[in-house]
Each structure stands twice: as C-alpha cells, then as structure tokens.
Amino acid sequence: MTYQVSIFLENKLGHLERVTAVLRDAQINIRSIHLNHTANGWGILNLVVSNPELAHQRLNESGMSAALREIAVVKMADRPGGLDELLRDIVRAGVNFTNAYGRTVNDGESAFFVVDVQDIPEARKKLMDVGLELLADQLVYGI
Amino acid sequence: MYWEKELEILERKNLQKLQVERLMKTMRQAANAPYYGRVPEIRAFLDSGMTSIEQIRELPFTSKEDLRQDFPWGFLSTDKRDVVRLHSSSGTTGNPTVVYHNRHDLDSWANLMARSLFAAGVRDTDVFQNICGYGLFTGGLGFQYGVEKLGCLSIPAGAGNSPRQIKLMRDFGTTVAHAIPSYLGRLLDVFREEGFDPRRDTKLHTLVIGAEPHTEEHRRRIEEMFGVKAYNSFGLSEMNGPGVAFECTEQNGLHVWEDAYVVEIIDPQTLQPVADGEIGELVMTTLDRQAMPVIRYRTRDLTRFLPGECRCGRTHRRLDRISGRSDDMFIVKGCNVFPMQIEGVLMKLPEVGDDYRILLDTIDDQDEMIVEVEVKKEWFRGDLAFLDRLQRHITRLIRDEVLVRPLIKLVEPGSIPKAEGKAVRVIDQRKN
C-alpha cells in the first residue's frame, strides 16, 4: 500500500517551512508536493516522501495535524500526450478522483501520477482491470 | 417640544414622589409572581410602606441568572390570560430570558418610544423606515408600535437587503430611519454602488442608531455621510426594549425615563451606589409594567449619570453612552452574544479542540464575528471535503444559537493560546 502524508496548514508565513524543517531534520526526501488551499485561510499539503511513516510520526510529534492517506500511483509516459493517454484509461476505468498530482522519474521516459480517491482498494482494482500499471512503493518513494 | 410636557419637565422632588408611589404599586403587582412572592423585603415594604426612593437599596437585586432559573413562568405577575405578547433572548442552550407584556405594558412601552422619538425631533409628518429585525428581537416591534403611536407613516422594512432599503427610501421619501450603526457603513456602500448619494438622493434628515455601543466619532461620521442628525437610542429587553433612554435634540446624553424606571448606578464589586457622575453598573427597576415587573435588575452595562441639567428642560437624568460591560457579553450586528453560548456549541462537537478564540473585526465596512476553532488531530484524515463540511456545520450551529452568522476559521492545533484563568477569549478589533 502506498501512502501520501497530508498536513493541515493555515495559510500563514512560515507554516510550510515548519513542515520542511521537520522533514529535513529527519533526513526525509520529498518526492512530490501538492498544496491546495481554501478561501477560508487554510488548506491541505500533500507530500510523497521517502519514508511516509516516519514523516507522519515526526510531524505529529512536533504538534502538527498530519495523516497518512492511501493513494494509487500509476505510471505514465513522460512526453506530450502522456497524461491524456493515461486519463483516457482512467475514465474508461470509471475512477473519479478528488485530487491528483505527479512527478517525473529519473529514467527520462516515464512519470508517475498520484490519484487520491475515497475508496482506494476499489480504485486500484478498476485501474488494473483496464491494464494500467500501479507503481511499486520503492519506485514511488525513491528508495 | 414635549410629547408629555407635565411628566417630562416634572420637578425632581415630585418625580421622586411619583417613583415611590409607582414602586409601591409595582411591588404589590410583583408579589403575585412566584419569584418575587418569596422576597421578604418586598413583603416588609408592602406592610410598612416606603418614604423615600433611596429605600429601594434595601431590596435585593435581580440578575439575568435569576430570570433564567425561574423560566418560564416564575416572574409572571398576572394571569396568563392577561398576557398578550412575549419577547425572548436568543439561545437554544439553557433557558432564554423571557419578558411578558399585557395590553397596558405594550401601550406604556409604545408611549415611551413615541416620547423618545419626539424628543429627537421626529413628528407625525415623518416617514419612518425601521431597518431592524422583527420577531422576538425587541427592536422591530418596539419601534413599530412607538412610531405608529407618534403618527408617522411607518415602513416596517426589516433588516438587510440594502438595495431594497434604498428603493423604499427613494419611493416613499423616508425622512427618518432606525438601524444599528454597524449596518450603515454597508448601506452607504450600496448607495455608492448604485450611483446614489444619500445626502442628495434621499429626504433623510434623522437616523436613530442603537442596540450597539458606538463612539461619538462614529456618530459624527454617520451624520456626515448621510447628511443627517443621528440620535443614540438605548434599551434592553428586560426593560421592554428600545425607548428606555434616548437622546434629545441637544445630543448630549440619553434621558432615561424616570417615571417608568428607577435608575441606579452601582459599583459592581461592592454593590454600593457610586458617587454621582462616576461610572458604574446600571441597575434598573420597572415602574409601569404589570405582567412582569423587574426589580433592581443588574443590566451589566457600564455608564454614568451626566452631571447638570439639560438645556431641553427635561428633568429626567441623562446617561452617558454605554462604555462597556461588567461581564463578558459583547454585541455584534445588534445581537447580544455571550462567549459561553459559543463555547457551549463548540464543546459539544467531538471534532473540535478545547481552545477557541472570538475575533471581532471590521471587514469591508461590516462588523464580523470570526471564531477560530482547532480541529483535533485525531479527526484529521487529510480530507478537504470533511473539513469543509465541518466548517459549514459549525457555522450553522453558532448561527442558530446567537443569531449572528460567524466566519469560522479552522486553525492548526496548538495555535490558539491556552486558556489560563481569565483567558481573553474575545478580541475586539472593530474600527468603530
């Protein structure tokens, strides 16, 4: 099972840096970052990191609201049209996601796409049924 | 010049004699109520009589808690059949404060209201727009009946909907309007958005502003923006509502109608009267109410008597504008709010932490109540939709409780200073 770390953040100067400082001290690498915010002055920071369990633990210890949230990570091609191809398959699979973000992988040919939905086990099954490749944790976390 | 000349310029000696007579009558009436029937001091006065109004100090105080504890009928001094209306404070937690009126009480109240407006220069030739919530809140019906008694053409416009307020003003040539001061900034914005200037495009000459503490500077600004005279109005539902104390055209303090109320100002710690002219807590007794007399009610409002006589000739003393509260109640958008009401709502929600903070601020010329709330760590699942729903849920619960729609701000755990002893839960940053 693959996890992102989600952190509740107020939109205030220095608050994001508090998170990165904790991760730096724990020698945790950030693989991908996604930050959303609402009109109400707060938002949620989503991180794919090299060690989500440790990140979750350290962030909570330092007083923040952090949660481990299961995600599905699918492979896509790192070239024009790559995401479009992937999305066609995701549509065919009938998976509607609430949040998504991605990053490229070092091989120069592929990228990964993080999908956040309520029911991850069902989404994984549907994605695999249309032939999509779900990435192994080692590849996602870069370990 | 006067609505009831004889009463309004009554020599103080005679005014006090009238007060003693009416207080005796009030005590006789009050003794019918279960609560006051138990008070030995009232019985003692009914047996031996009262010679000076200063003797009122021998009677015990009545607090808001007393009114709530004997909810709903403990203060009713007459047969229920005789009662024709009740007004009530907001609140769904605990008992609200209820005040009952019979026909006499409503007529007496309307008369005080008419007297007040007349003192501020309002006449039966005026068109009066009441921009104020009707219903259990006393500002709507209280003004309505007074304005009708005075004989103005009344427009019961209710609160909000600024474009409609402006249209009413322009269609019917409104000359006097009543609103809470914090609303008038918003109204002026809408005037400007619609390309109107109230000084040029309305017939307004008077605004009655009240239900919310405001400064002299704020009043002057309102007068300047609208091109009117603005008069301060004071009242509280326990003493009827509006029409308790009102500014005359001298605009120098609010005459409190002493034929209808005994007015004392006490030190909230020692409970003894303060020296004349010093600030203390206002304590009031009804003198002309039958269904529910209230004796020595601790209003918690801080004010003082203004020394000297008023040039208008009225002998009823003047109160200074309210300078604060001896408890933690605050007023926002014309509604009385106790921090405990908000705390009561928050503490029932398992998702919410123990610490919270209430910020009062002026945003886009509107006063807003911002409630900062911590979401407990264990409830955080990284789910935006959940937090969004929680925020709307809290907004609705607080709105239902205090009748003011709050802005709920979810904040990080631990970011609100811990409450220690007398923690400051309310921070008032309003501009006026």
Boltz contact constraints between the chains, C-beta under 6 A:
constraints:
  - contact:
      token1: [A, 6]
      token2: [B, 382]
      max_distance: 6.0
  - contact:
      token1: [A, 8]
      token2: [B, 380]
      max_distance: 6.0
  - contact:
      token1: [A, 10]
      token2: [B, 411]
      max_distance: 6.0
  - contact:
      token1: [A, 10]
      token2: [B, 412]
      max_distance: 6.0
  - contact:
      token1: [A, 41]
      token2: [B, 409]
      max_distance: 6.0
  - contact:
      token1: [A, 42]
      token2: [B, 410]
      max_distance: 6.0
  - contact:
      token1: [A, 44]
      token2: [B, 384]
      max_distance: 6.0
  - contact:
      token1: [A, 63]
      token2: [B, 414]
      max_distance: 6.0
  - contact:
      token1: [A, 65]
      token2: [B, 377]
      max_distance: 6.0
  - contact:
      token1: [A, 65]
      token2: [B, 380]
      max_distance: 6.0
  - contact:
      token1: [A, 65]
      token2: [B, 413]
      max_distance: 6.0
  - contact:
      token1: [A, 67]
      token2: [B, 380]
      max_distance: 6.0
  - contact:
      token1: [A, 67]
      token2: [B, 381]
      max_distance: 6.0
  - contact:
      token1: [A, 67]
      token2: [B, 382]
      max_distance: 6.0
  - contact:
      token1: [A, 69]
      token2: [B, 382]
      max_distance: 6.0
